[in-house]
């Protein structure tokens, strides 16, 4: 998993500039979101503490500018595609409740990043 994470981080460092002008790139989003993947693909019964704390960081990042939520959503969508990770819809829906957090960015099975 750590080799996969390293490869994804390098990939997002390369494509990070494509998400628009913000003070972060996709590698930062990946760093904070990857701990959630094992929960979202049903490998763990509960999200890890690192997942929930990472989501709190992403919420703060989303508030940096108007494009923040859309950029974070796009990075998460790209991450799912790159990892070929089939997120389970019910897990996405329960993530907010499990981590006691309200998302400041869209996340869903359809990943509609333009809402």
Secondary structure by P-SEA (a helix, b strand, c coil): caaaaaaaaaaaaaaccccccccccaaaaaaaccccccccccccccccaaaaaaaaaaaaaaacccaaaaaaaaaaaaaaaaacccccaaaaaaccccccccccccccccccccc
